[in-house]
Amino acid sequence: MARTLRLAVAQSTVPEDPTDRTAVRAAGEEIRSLMRRAAGAGARLVQFPEGEIVYPGKHVMATGTTGEPAPADWSRSAWDVLREEAEATARLAGELGLWAVFGSIHPFTPPL
């Protein structure tokens, strides 16, 4: 008997500003809503594109206070919110029995 895997490909609204905590939370909620729809349609895997929670535009992270180009300052990102949204997505995937694949920016952790 052949085994099959039903998969879904989804695209949500992706914010460009990783400092916008409200937009990042909304993106996470939208991802999870799409996951529920995919699972409801029988999917066992849902694929999202790169940078699904937030896809920062260079101008957002590399603009000085007066609008001039500046070195990118990633410390301004809402890393805590990004982590919370990724963890909430992982929890829901477990609850739904669904594999969810999504790309996201993340801070590198120091070597252990």
OpenMM code with the backbone's topology and positions (N, CA, C; nanometers):
from openmm import Vec3, app, unit

residues = "MET ALA ARG THR LEU ARG LEU ALA VAL ALA GLN SER THR VAL PRO GLU ASP PRO THR ASP ARG THR ALA VAL ARG ALA ALA GLY GLU GLU ILE ARG SER LEU MET ARG ARG ALA ALA GLY ALA GLY ALA ARG LEU VAL GLN PHE PRO GLU GLY GLU ILE VAL TYR PRO GLY LYS HIS VAL MET ALA THR GLY THR THR GLY GLU PRO ALA PRO ALA ASP TRP SER ARG SER ALA TRP ASP VAL LEU ARG GLU GLU ALA GLU ALA THR ALA ARG LEU ALA GLY GLU LEU GLY LEU TRP ALA VAL PHE GLY SER ILE HIS PRO PHE THR PRO PRO LEU".split()
positions = [
    Vec3(0.0842, -0.1180, 0.0000),
    Vec3(0.0000, 0.0000, 0.0000),
    Vec3(0.0888, 0.1244, 0.0000),
    Vec3(0.0616, 0.2139, -0.0898),
    Vec3(0.1393, 0.3378, -0.0997),
    Vec3(0.1026, 0.4317, 0.0148),
    Vec3(0.2023, 0.4980, 0.0675),
    Vec3(0.1792, 0.5985, 0.1710),
    Vec3(0.1807, 0.7348, 0.1056),
    Vec3(0.0952, 0.8218, 0.1506),
    Vec3(0.0895, 0.9568, 0.0943),
    Vec3(0.1095, 1.0584, 0.2049),
    Vec3(0.1511, 1.1740, 0.1633),
    Vec3(0.1686, 1.2866, 0.2546),
    Vec3(0.1006, 1.4064, 0.1907),
    Vec3(-0.0041, 1.4535, 0.2536),
    Vec3(-0.0707, 1.5733, 0.2035),
    Vec3(0.0010, 1.6946, 0.2608),
    Vec3(0.0388, 1.7861, 0.1735),
    Vec3(0.1064, 1.9062, 0.2206),
    Vec3(0.0329, 2.0302, 0.1728),
    Vec3(0.0544, 2.1356, 0.2460),
    Vec3(-0.0032, 2.2653, 0.2131),
    Vec3(0.1106, 2.3652, 0.1984),
    Vec3(0.0935, 2.4581, 0.1084),
    Vec3(0.1871, 2.5697, 0.0928),
    Vec3(0.1072, 2.6947, 0.1233),
    Vec3(0.1595, 2.7769, 0.2127),
    Vec3(0.0834, 2.8930, 0.2578),
    Vec3(0.1685, 3.0183, 0.2562),
    Vec3(0.1034, 3.1304, 0.2391),
    Vec3(0.1686, 3.2622, 0.2426),
    Vec3(0.0806, 3.3557, 0.3233),
    Vec3(0.1378, 3.4170, 0.4227),
    Vec3(0.0638, 3.5134, 0.5031),
    Vec3(0.1148, 3.6541, 0.4733),
    Vec3(0.0566, 3.7497, 0.5410),
    Vec3(0.1032, 3.8871, 0.5328),
    Vec3(0.2291, 3.8973, 0.6176),
    Vec3(0.3380, 3.9423, 0.5590),
    Vec3(0.4658, 3.9431, 0.6293),
    Vec3(0.5093, 4.0867, 0.6573),
    Vec3(0.5258, 4.1229, 0.7850),
    Vec3(0.5729, 4.2576, 0.8161),
    Vec3(0.7215, 4.2726, 0.7835),
    Vec3(0.7637, 4.3960, 0.7624),
    Vec3(0.9037, 4.4243, 0.7305),
    Vec3(0.9835, 4.4804, 0.8475),
    Vec3(0.9169, 4.5094, 0.9573),
    Vec3(0.9848, 4.5763, 1.0683),
    Vec3(0.9923, 4.4849, 1.1908),
    Vec3(1.1092, 4.4264, 1.2194),
    Vec3(1.1212, 4.3372, 1.3345),
    Vec3(1.1162, 4.4088, 1.4692),
    Vec3(1.1064, 4.5414, 1.4679),
    Vec3(1.0907, 4.6144, 1.5939),
    Vec3(0.9433, 4.6367, 1.6268),
    Vec3(0.8547, 4.6084, 1.5316),
    Vec3(0.7107, 4.6293, 1.5488),
    Vec3(0.6490, 4.5061, 1.6150),
    Vec3(0.6436, 4.5087, 1.7452),
    Vec3(0.5980, 4.3943, 1.8232),
    Vec3(0.4553, 4.3533, 1.7876),
    Vec3(0.3689, 4.4496, 1.7649),
    Vec3(0.2297, 4.4204, 1.7315),
    Vec3(0.2201, 4.3488, 1.5972),
    Vec3(0.2956, 4.3951, 1.4990),
    Vec3(0.2930, 4.3332, 1.3661),
    Vec3(0.3507, 4.1921, 1.3695),
    Vec3(0.4556, 4.1718, 1.4472),
    Vec3(0.5153, 4.0384, 1.4579),
    Vec3(0.4169, 3.9424, 1.5245),
    Vec3(0.3490, 3.9882, 1.6278),
    Vec3(0.2477, 3.9031, 1.6937),
    Vec3(0.1334, 3.8710, 1.5971),
    Vec3(0.0895, 3.9693, 1.5206),
    Vec3(-0.0184, 3.9458, 1.4234),
    Vec3(0.0256, 3.8448, 1.3169),
    Vec3(0.1511, 3.8542, 1.2750),
    Vec3(0.2028, 3.7591, 1.1761),
    Vec3(0.2019, 3.6175, 1.2340),
    Vec3(0.2426, 3.6026, 1.3582),
    Vec3(0.2400, 3.4711, 1.4222),
    Vec3(0.0994, 3.4154, 1.4304),
    Vec3(0.0033, 3.4996, 1.4656),
    Vec3(-0.1363, 3.4559, 1.4728),
    Vec3(-0.1867, 3.4116, 1.3355),
    Vec3(-0.1512, 3.4876, 1.2328),
    Vec3(-0.1960, 3.4528, 1.0978),
    Vec3(-0.1348, 3.3190, 1.0536),
    Vec3(-0.0086, 3.2973, 1.0853),
    Vec3(0.0563, 3.1695, 1.0529),
    Vec3(-0.0199, 3.0551, 1.1192),
    Vec3(-0.0516, 3.0712, 1.2463),
    Vec3(-0.1210, 2.9641, 1.3183),
    Vec3(-0.2623, 2.9425, 1.2648),
    Vec3(-0.3268, 3.0486, 1.2217),
    Vec3(-0.4590, 3.0339, 1.1595),
    Vec3(-0.4488, 2.9517, 1.0307),
    Vec3(-0.3464, 2.9804, 0.9511),
    Vec3(-0.3260, 2.9041, 0.8275),
    Vec3(-0.2901, 2.7590, 0.8583),
    Vec3(-0.2174, 2.7357, 0.9657),
    Vec3(-0.1861, 2.5993, 1.0063),
    Vec3(-0.3129, 2.5229, 1.0418),
    Vec3(-0.4035, 2.5880, 1.1127),
    Vec3(-0.5304, 2.5225, 1.1488),
    Vec3(-0.6100, 2.4873, 1.0231),
    Vec3(-0.6123, 2.5782, 0.9281),
    Vec3(-0.6825, 2.5513, 0.8019),
    Vec3(-0.6188, 2.4348, 0.7280),
    Vec3(-0.4860, 2.4329, 0.7235),
    Vec3(-0.4161, 2.3249, 0.6538),
    Vec3(-0.4457, 2.1901, 0.7204),
    Vec3(-0.4382, 2.1873, 0.8527),
    Vec3(-0.4662, 2.0628, 0.9244),
    Vec3(-0.6108, 2.0203, 0.9024),
    Vec3(-0.7016, 2.1174, 0.9027),
    Vec3(-0.8423, 2.0869, 0.8797),
    Vec3(-0.8687, 2.0287, 0.7416),
    Vec3(-0.7827, 2.0620, 0.6465),
    Vec3(-0.7954, 2.0091, 0.5105),
    Vec3(-0.7190, 1.8781, 0.4939),
    Vec3(-0.6615, 1.8287, 0.6029),
    Vec3(-0.5934, 1.7003, 0.5984),
    Vec3(-0.4438, 1.7063, 0.5739),
    Vec3(-0.3866, 1.8246, 0.5709),
    Vec3(-0.2419, 1.8350, 0.5501),
    Vec3(-0.1674, 1.7835, 0.6729),
    Vec3(-0.0521, 1.7227, 0.6479),
    Vec3(0.0359, 1.6784, 0.7564),
    Vec3(0.1616, 1.7634, 0.7625),
    Vec3(0.1829, 1.8450, 0.6584),
    Vec3(0.2978, 1.9341, 0.6515),
    Vec3(0.2514, 2.0636, 0.5855),
    Vec3(0.2922, 2.1760, 0.6428),
    Vec3(0.2632, 2.3056, 0.5797),
    Vec3(0.3950, 2.3800, 0.5639),
    Vec3(0.4175, 2.4298, 0.4445),
    Vec3(0.5416, 2.5016, 0.4102),
    Vec3(0.5104, 2.6498, 0.3937),
    Vec3(0.5825, 2.7306, 0.4688),
    Vec3(0.5739, 2.8756, 0.4564),
    Vec3(0.7035, 2.9251, 0.3928),
    Vec3(0.7022, 3.0436, 0.3331),
    Vec3(0.8257, 3.0946, 0.2719),
    Vec3(0.9260, 3.1472, 0.3748),
    Vec3(1.0423, 3.1776, 0.3235),
    Vec3(1.1491, 3.2358, 0.4041),
    Vec3(1.1009, 3.3652, 0.4693),
    Vec3(1.1404, 3.3879, 0.5927),
    Vec3(1.1075, 3.5129, 0.6607),
    Vec3(0.9595, 3.5288, 0.6872),
    Vec3(0.8904, 3.4217, 0.7201),
    Vec3(0.7445, 3.4252, 0.7324),
    Vec3(0.6956, 3.5099, 0.8494),
    Vec3(0.7629, 3.5080, 0.9626),
    Vec3(0.7174, 3.5886, 1.0768),
    Vec3(0.7503, 3.7357, 1.0531),
    Vec3(0.8676, 3.7614, 1.0005),
    Vec3(0.9070, 3.8977, 0.9637),
    Vec3(1.0170, 3.8867, 0.8589),
    Vec3(1.0084, 3.9709, 0.7585),
    Vec3(1.1101, 3.9742, 0.6543),
    Vec3(1.1615, 4.1181, 0.6478),
    Vec3(1.2631, 4.1484, 0.7283),
    Vec3(1.3062, 4.2875, 0.7421),
    Vec3(1.3657, 4.3453, 0.6150),
    Vec3(1.3155, 4.4615, 0.5788),
    Vec3(1.3754, 4.5367, 0.4703),
    Vec3(1.5007, 4.6062, 0.5218),
    Vec3(1.6036, 4.6109, 0.4397),
    Vec3(1.7299, 4.6725, 0.4822),
    Vec3(1.7077, 4.8154, 0.5313),
    Vec3(1.6182, 4.8889, 0.4646),
    Vec3(1.5946, 5.0283, 0.5048),
    Vec3(1.5411, 5.0392, 0.6471),
    Vec3(1.4705, 4.9377, 0.6937),
    Vec3(1.4146, 4.9418, 0.8291),
    Vec3(1.5253, 4.9313, 0.9337),
    Vec3(1.6187, 4.8403, 0.9115),
    Vec3(1.7218, 4.8149, 1.0118),
    Vec3(1.8465, 4.9006, 0.9926),
    Vec3(1.8607, 4.9629, 0.8767),
    Vec3(1.9841, 5.0373, 0.8466),
    Vec3(1.9540, 5.1829, 0.8122),
    Vec3(1.8720, 5.2455, 0.8941),
    Vec3(1.8414, 5.3871, 0.8768),
    Vec3(1.8648, 5.4579, 1.0097),
    Vec3(1.9357, 5.5683, 1.0036),
    Vec3(1.9638, 5.6459, 1.1241),
    Vec3(1.8424, 5.7247, 1.1698),
    Vec3(1.8581, 5.7973, 1.2772),
    Vec3(1.7471, 5.8711, 1.3377),
    Vec3(1.6923, 5.9812, 1.2481),
    Vec3(1.7743, 6.0332, 1.1580),
    Vec3(1.7256, 6.1384, 1.0682),
    Vec3(1.7016, 6.0866, 0.9265),
    Vec3(1.6974, 5.9532, 0.9114),
    Vec3(1.6668, 5.8940, 0.7822),
    Vec3(1.7868, 5.8621, 0.6951),
    Vec3(1.9074, 5.8918, 0.7415),
    Vec3(2.0277, 5.8644, 0.6636),
    Vec3(2.0651, 5.7167, 0.6751),
    Vec3(2.1334, 5.6629, 0.5738),
    Vec3(2.1802, 5.5243, 0.5840),
    Vec3(2.2754, 5.5089, 0.7019),
    Vec3(2.2654, 5.3971, 0.7699),
    Vec3(2.3492, 5.3698, 0.8871),
    Vec3(2.3744, 5.2193, 0.8934),
    Vec3(2.4735, 5.1775, 0.9692),
    Vec3(2.4932, 5.0331, 0.9868),
    Vec3(2.3676, 4.9707, 1.0491),
    Vec3(2.3335, 4.8528, 1.0041),
    Vec3(2.2149, 4.7839, 1.0570),
    Vec3(2.2308, 4.7603, 1.2071),
    Vec3(2.1257, 4.7842, 1.2816),
    Vec3(2.1247, 4.7648, 1.4259),
    Vec3(2.0200, 4.6587, 1.4613),
    Vec3(2.0625, 4.5331, 1.4620),
    Vec3(1.9713, 4.4222, 1.4872),
    Vec3(1.9316, 4.4113, 1.6336),
    Vec3(1.9989, 4.4836, 1.7214),
    Vec3(1.9621, 4.4779, 1.8629),
    Vec3(1.8240, 4.5383, 1.8864),
    Vec3(1.7752, 4.6161, 1.7918),
    Vec3(1.6421, 4.6766, 1.8051),
    Vec3(1.5288, 4.5773, 1.7792),
    Vec3(1.5609, 4.4620, 1.7215),
    Vec3(1.4579, 4.3619, 1.6903),
    Vec3(1.3888, 4.3150, 1.8170),
    Vec3(1.2633, 4.2809, 1.8048),
    Vec3(1.1856, 4.2287, 1.9182),
    Vec3(1.2117, 4.0783, 1.9294),
    Vec3(1.3350, 4.0445, 1.9683),
    Vec3(1.3755, 3.9042, 1.9720),
    Vec3(1.2862, 3.8219, 2.0641),
    Vec3(1.2436, 3.8806, 2.1758),
    Vec3(1.1586, 3.8066, 2.2687),
    Vec3(1.0254, 3.7707, 2.2048),
    Vec3(0.9683, 3.8626, 2.1288),
    Vec3(0.8403, 3.8374, 2.0626),
    Vec3(0.8585, 3.7352, 1.9504),
    Vec3(0.9661, 3.7481, 1.8742),
    Vec3(0.9935, 3.6505, 1.7689),
    Vec3(1.0052, 3.5098, 1.8274),
    Vec3(1.0753, 3.4969, 1.9386),
    Vec3(1.0895, 3.3655, 2.0039),
    Vec3(0.9533, 3.3154, 2.0512),
    Vec3(0.8743, 3.4017, 2.1151),
    Vec3(0.7421, 3.3608, 2.1639),
    Vec3(0.6548, 3.3121, 2.0490),
    Vec3(0.6573, 3.3826, 1.9371),
    Vec3(0.5746, 3.3434, 1.8225),
    Vec3(0.6225, 3.2124, 1.7618),
    Vec3(0.7528, 3.1942, 1.7524),
    Vec3(0.8064, 3.0676, 1.7002),
    Vec3(0.7699, 2.9520, 1.7939),
    Vec3(0.7801, 2.9745, 1.9239),
    Vec3(0.7467, 2.8690, 2.0198),
    Vec3(0.5970, 2.8379, 2.0179),
    Vec3(0.5122, 2.9401, 2.0052),
    Vec3(0.3676, 2.9174, 1.9967),
    Vec3(0.3339, 2.8390, 1.8698),
    Vec3(0.4046, 2.8668, 1.7624),
    Vec3(0.3836, 2.7954, 1.6364),
    Vec3(0.4248, 2.6497, 1.6516),
    Vec3(0.5376, 2.6250, 1.7161),
    Vec3(0.5838, 2.4877, 1.7387),
    Vec3(0.4848, 2.4105, 1.8272),
    Vec3(0.4341, 2.4764, 1.9317),
    Vec3(0.3365, 2.4099, 2.0193),
    Vec3(0.2114, 2.3699, 1.9415),
    Vec3(0.1611, 2.4626, 1.8597),
    Vec3(0.0407, 2.4334, 1.7824),
    Vec3(0.0670, 2.3201, 1.6833),
    Vec3(0.1822, 2.3191, 1.6220),
    Vec3(0.2156, 2.2107, 1.5291),
    Vec3(0.2062, 2.0763, 1.6012),
    Vec3(0.2582, 2.0699, 1.7228),
    Vec3(0.2498, 1.9471, 1.8007),
    Vec3(0.1058, 1.9088, 1.8314),
    Vec3(0.0257, 2.0078, 1.8701),
    Vec3(-0.1154, 1.9817, 1.9013),
    Vec3(-0.1913, 1.9311, 1.7792),
    Vec3(-0.1598, 1.9862, 1.6621),
    Vec3(-0.2298, 1.9489, 1.5390),
    Vec3(-0.1721, 1.8241, 1.4734),
    Vec3(-0.0549, 1.7787, 1.5195),
    Vec3(0.0112, 1.6677, 1.4530),
    Vec3(0.0553, 1.7059, 1.3132),
    Vec3(0.1041, 1.8283, 1.3004),
    Vec3(0.1366, 1.8877, 1.1718),
    Vec3(0.2818, 1.9349, 1.1734),
    Vec3(0.3546, 1.9066, 1.0687),
    Vec3(0.4880, 1.9644, 1.0530),
    Vec3(0.4702, 2.1026, 0.9925),
    Vec3(0.5322, 2.2029, 1.0513),
    Vec3(0.5275, 2.3400, 0.9990),
    Vec3(0.6700, 2.3849, 0.9711),
    Vec3(0.6939, 2.4280, 0.8496),
    Vec3(0.8272, 2.4721, 0.8087),
    Vec3(0.8180, 2.6200, 0.7744),
    Vec3(0.8909, 2.7018, 0.8494),
    Vec3(0.8909, 2.8454, 0.8213),
    Vec3(1.0281, 2.9021, 0.8539),
    Vec3(1.0689, 2.9965, 0.7739),
    Vec3(1.1975, 3.0628, 0.7974),
    Vec3(1.1765, 3.1872, 0.8811),
    Vec3(1.2796, 3.2220, 0.9568),
    Vec3(1.2718, 3.3419, 1.0394),
    Vec3(1.4113, 3.3923, 1.0680),
    Vec3(1.4208, 3.5220, 1.0894),
    Vec3(1.5468, 3.5756, 1.1387),
    Vec3(1.5625, 3.5294, 1.2819),
    Vec3(1.6856, 3.5209, 1.3283),
    Vec3(1.7085, 3.4833, 1.4680),
    Vec3(1.8482, 3.5318, 1.5070),
    Vec3(1.8669, 3.5584, 1.6346),
    Vec3(2.0013, 3.5961, 1.6805),
    Vec3(2.0839, 3.4695, 1.6966),
    Vec3(2.2095, 3.4772, 1.6635),
    Vec3(2.2962, 3.3642, 1.6882),
    Vec3(2.3239, 3.3551, 1.8365),
    Vec3(2.3297, 3.2352, 1.8865),
    Vec3(2.3622, 3.2163, 2.0267),
    Vec3(2.5099, 3.1859, 2.0398),
    Vec3(2.5700, 3.2216, 2.1518),
    Vec3(2.7122, 3.1947, 2.1680),
    Vec3(2.7379, 3.0441, 2.1724),
    Vec3(2.8536, 3.0013, 2.1281),
    Vec3(2.8850, 2.8572, 2.1370),
    Vec3(2.8833, 2.8114, 2.2809),
    Vec3(2.8411, 2.6879, 2.3004),
    Vec3(2.8373, 2.6314, 2.4361),
    Vec3(2.9671, 2.5613, 2.4684),
] * unit.nanometer
topology = app.Topology()
chain = topology.addChain("A")
for resn in residues:
    res = topology.addResidue(resn, chain)
    for name in ("N", "CA", "C"):
        topology.addAtom(name, app.Element.getBySymbol(name[0]), res)
